[in-house]
Amino acid sequence: MSSFADCAADPAIVAAAQAGERSAHAALYGMFAAAVYTLAFRILQSPAAADEVVQDTFVEVIRNISNFDGRGPCGAWIRRIAVNKCLMQLRSPWRRRVNWPGAFEREPAVPGSDVPAGLDLERALAQLSDRARAVLWLHDVEGYTHQEIGRLLGRTASFSKSTLARAHSRLRILLAEPEETLPCTHALTSC
């Protein structure tokens, strides 16, 4: 589940932030910055882009906290802002031209760990298209419905469902163990 589920803002802190107290703004940042970064990094696959989304998200949170009506959790409101910032990054023509520093850099699998060498989810996620990775993360981790994802992307729920199905299929292929080569048993063919 999303790391936003682990964060709950005290209503007194939210009220203080709405009143413009800087210490309350800092407290909200401290509570939610890691969750926003994780969300942004998983969708955008770039530490620099994730840092930018964290910054942009909290600039918007601080500017608009007075508009937060409290009908839902503050974390859900912040998550929605962060998701919109991520999707804006994905839609940006500037993003397509920029090679973010540190993008797709991964540590190699640790030998002797419990995780099989062929199971490198980070690399597999990085090989998905931006849109497929975003749909997969929003649905499977953040808990968005297909209807919500479709609305966020300006598409239909069916588009979200088919994109998710293709992303799951691609991940299965990328995470599959390589088949062992078997000796050739056919006398008439050369392997």
N, C-alpha and C positions, 0 to 999 in steps of 0.2 A: 504494500500500500504506500501511498504517497507520504513523504516526510512531513507534509503539512498536517497530517493527522496527529502527529506528535506535538504540535504547537497549539497552544491555546492562549489567547491574549486575555488578560484580566480586564474586565470592563472598566475598572478605574484607570488603567493605563490608556485604554482607548479614549476615554473621556478626557484625560489629561492631554493626550495628543491632539484631540479635537480643539482643546482650549489653546493649543499652540506651545505647550511645554516641550522644550527641546529634549529634556531627559526622557520624556515619554516617547518621543520620536526615536531616540537612540534605543530605548527598550524594545520597541517594535522591530527595529532593524536587527537587534541582537536575537530576537526570537525567531524571525523569519528569513534572515539573509541566507542561511545555509540551505533552507528548503527551496528558496527561489533559485539559488545557484545550481542546486542539483537538478531541478526541473529544467532550467535553461541549458545546462551542459548536456543532459540526456537528449534534448530535442535538437540542439544546435551543434553538438559534438566539437565545441571549441571553447577552451578556457577563457580566451579573450572575449568572445561573443557572450559567454555566460556572465562574465564580470560586467560587461556593458548592460546586459539585461537587468542585473541586480541593481546597478546604479539607476537606470531609467525607471525601474519599477518603484524604487523608494523615493525618487524625486516625485513621481506621480502620487504615491501614497501620501507623502507629506503635504503636497499641494492640495489634495482632494480629501483628506481625512475628515474634514468638516462635512463633506457630503455623504459619508458613511452613515447609513441609517440604522444599523444594528439589527436588521431583520434576520441576518444570518451571522455566522462566525466571521470575525475579522480576517482570519486566515484564509477563508474561502474567497473573500473579496480581494485580498492580496494575491492569492493564487490566480484569480481571473485576470488581474492586471498583468501578472508575469506571463501567463499563457498568451495574452494578446501581444505583449512585447516580443515574445519569441516568434509568434506567427508574423508579426511585422518584419522581423529580421529575415525570416524565410522568404517573404514576398519581395524584399528589397532587391532591386537590380544591382545595387552597390555590393551586396553580399556575394552575388555571383561572380563579381570581378576580383574580390579580395581573397587572398589566401591567408587566413588568420594565423598568426604565429601560434604554434603549439597545437594546431588542429590535427586531430587523429593520432597524436603521439600517445603511445601506450607502452606500459611496462611489459616486458615479455612474461609469459607464464612462468611461475616459480616451479622449478623442478622439485619433485617429491611432494607436491601439494595434493590435496584430495581432489582437486578439479582436474579432469582429463585435459591433456594438451590440446585436443581438438575442440574443446569447449571454451571458446573465447568470446563471450557474449559482447564485450566491448567492441571488438573488431567487427563482429557480425553486425551489430547495430550501426557502426560507422559505414558499412557498405550498403545500407539501405538508403533509398532516396530521402531527401529532407522531409518530404510530405509523408512518406510511409512511416518514417521514424517518429514523426510528430503524432500521427494518428495512433500508432501502436502505443506510444508512451501515454498519451492522453487517455486512451481507452483502458489499457491493461494496468497501468500504474496509478494514474490520477483519478480513474473512475468516471470519466466523462461518458455520457451516452453517445450513441451514433448520431442521434438528432442534434445534440449539443455540438459535437465535432463538426458535423456538416454545416451547421449555422456559423461556427467560428471560421470555417474555411470558405464560406460562401458557396457551399455545395449542398448536396442532399445527404440524407442518412444512408441511402444506398451506396453513395460514393464512399462514405466512411467505412461501411461494412466490406465492400469489395477491396478497398485499399488495405484494410486490416487483414483480410484473408490472404491477400498476396504477400503482405509483410510477414505473416506467420509462415507461409509456405517458403518464402525466401530464407527466413531464419532457420527453418528446419534443414534446408539444403546447406546453408553456410555452417551450421553447427554439427552436421553429420560427421561421424567418424569416417576417415578414408578407408575404403575397402582394401583388404589385404590382397595382394596379388597371388593368385593361385597358379600352380604349375599347369601348363597346357597339357590336356589329355587327348587332344584330337591328333590322330596320326597324319591326317591329310592337310592340316592347316598349320601354319607357322604362327606362333603367338608372338 
